[in-house]
Amino acid sequence: MKEMSVRNDFPIMERLIHDKPLTYLDSAATSQKPAVVIDALADFYRNNNANVHRGIYTLSEESTLAYETTRDKVAKFIKAGSERNIIFTRNTTESLNLVAYSWGREHIKPGDEILITPMEHHSNIVPWMILCNEMGSIIKYIPLDDDGTLDLSNLDELISEKTKIVSLTHMSNVLGTINPIKEIIAKANKVSALSVVDGAQGAPHLPVDVVDLDVDLYAFSAHKMLGPTGVGVLYGKDEVLSSMRPFLGGGEMIDEVYEDRFTWKEAPLKFEAGTPNFADVAAFGVAIDYLENIGMHNVRKHEIDITNYAMEQVKKIDQSIKIFGPENLDIRGGVLAFDFPGVHPHDVAQMMDWDGIQIRAGHHCAQPLMRRLGVSATARASFYIYNNEEDVDRFVDSLKKGGEYFGDASR
Amino acid sequence: MVMPPDEPKFDDLYKELILDHYRYPHNRGVLEKPDVDMQQHNPVCGDKIRLTAIIKDGAISQIEFLGQGCAISQASASMLTDRVKGLNLGDVDKLSINFRDMLKGGKPDEQLMQDLMSLQGVSKYPIRIKCAVLAWDTLQEALGLK
């Protein structure tokens, strides 16, 4: 496996946890940050801090430029037509809620259908449920095969004239499955349903081209792709954004306010009420530069290699270990959730922590998927550009130890 | 390697007695015609405990549990069934209060706790306390104690 030489760019990799070197395997939850991003955030506050889109003075102009330059970088990163298609939010969750509120309440009627999948994160389930409760619409699911891929055999029946929204994840945060979103979006477009993609795992790990995908809306978070916390993105097509009502009301989003009415700006500012998180957005621009410099195809290639290695090594530990999600790495990202019979995920995670290994244990904000998989929780390791074979080896050694320590439970 | 004094150690949490109860749980099963039958789960991690018990003359005469979850939650349930069998409900209440207090860092009554002392280390892991008290929550609700 070709080593990515970026590990030293991440200051946190120097950390010791319980006197052991840090092995960070929870990038699906949040990524670590390179020094350039950390420095950019501090530099912004030291040198450029002022509110955006306001003042006729140097600092405000610099701040606005930094904010809007990142918007431009984000547009280019996902191959969007223009920066006016890029809305800044707090995170993917807020982006999806924005869609459910601003598009959903404008267009959804009783009996309309919203199609999602069983592998969605709660953030791509609950906003639609809230919408359904309010508008009398119905949620339907594309079924999931046992191999962790979507069963598309009945897609033509599932996507009908009644379907008004099709919303699914680009990549599952538990199974690692990379969904055939282009094919599904095309079917949604055919019946003029709104296509929405949760790109929280997609944008950080895969090359994304929203124009090629022909997707209406694509949502993701900066903090999972080397950027700061508190910045989300919503991409939308021009005609889709203009058919949506504003989200939050307040400063920035308005055009004119009278005693009894208001008019609002065009997208994206229509959806950005209040002082935005401009310092973090400025630093996010540096994270995008960093990723562009590596190249998303190289990020993807590295993750295929490391996931392949990890899956091979984990299988060697014990035949009873079940790895969830597809075997085929062409349709699998760097996520490895598993069940080790007799060794509970929380005990594994606790044990690994003593070895400096940070993995996730729990339902991963995907309870319907856990039920479908027949488990109450799983342990999950997830990878990014800074992980290497040594990380996997330490993880595998610790997992072996866990098997010996907790194993042979009489259940 | 020298550990700082407040650095909790692995064995503080996973004591041999806990692992024994986890691997070979006591009183595992479901009683027929129980007087109380109560199930609780922890929505955060999915751990589940079901307790069935027979109450005679104001005391627990028989008690069994079924469950799934981490070593702490399952060992705690197993120890609970051992410890409360034969106790009257007033003593169960006293025990439950003392046990919870111990997990919050309070000084336990060792005579009262007996094997339950092995769970004292959980108090250093705030996120795992809910694992250790799940069985006790279930018992309290089953018995209508507060």
Contacts between the chains, C-beta under 8 A, distances in Angstrom:
chain1	res1	chain2	res2	distance
A	18	B	7	7.4
A	19	B	1	6.1
A	19	B	3	8.0
A	344	B	69	6.3
A	344	B	70	4.0
A	344	B	71	6.3
A	345	B	70	7.7
A	346	B	45	5.9
A	346	B	69	7.9
A	346	B	70	4.1
A	346	B	72	7.8
A	346	B	128	7.5
A	346	B	131	7.1
A	347	B	14	7.7
A	347	B	70	5.0
A	347	B	71	4.9
A	347	B	72	7.7
A	350	B	13	7.0
A	350	B	125	7.6
A	350	B	128	7.3
A	351	B	10	7.1
A	351	B	14	7.9
A	354	B	10	5.0
A	361	B	45	7.7
A	362	B	44	7.0
A	362	B	45	5.8
A	362	B	46	7.9
A	363	B	45	7.6
A	363	B	46	6.3
A	370	B	46	7.0
A	375	B	46	7.9
A	376	B	45	7.2
A	376	B	46	2.7
A	376	B	47	7.1
A	376	B	48	7.1
A	376	B	68	6.5
A	376	B	69	7.4
A	377	B	45	5.5
A	377	B	46	4.8
A	405	B	14	7.4
A	405	B	19	7.5
A	406	B	19	7.2
A	406	B	22	7.2
A	406	B	71	6.1
A	408	B	23	5.9
A	409	B	22	5.9
A	409	B	23	5.0
A	409	B	71	8.0
A	410	B	23	6.1
A	410	B	24	5.8
A	410	B	25	7.1
A	411	B	68	7.2
